[in-house]
Amino acid sequence: MLVSQIESLWASMGPILSLFYGMRDNDYIGAAEHDNLIAAFRRGDRSAAREAIQQDIIRGGAPILRYLNEKEAAA
């Protein structure tokens, strides 16, 4: 069930993120958060998994929010 949810999310967001990240210089890779999430899954540590996902969203979302704010200001 989790895998199908991830696949569905990626199918809907992947093209958008690919376009966004292809248009801008960006230092976000997300590897650390993804490694932390995998390690948390392996340990069965729900709290650490939650934290890794939150950090991934925060770090990955910041440049997207900046971009949207710039577009809104320019409109």
Secondary structure, DSSP 8 states (H G I E B T S, - for coil): -HHHHHHHHHHHHHHHHHHHHHHS------HHHHHHHHHHHHHT-HHHHHHHHHHHHHHHHHHHHHHHHHHHHH-
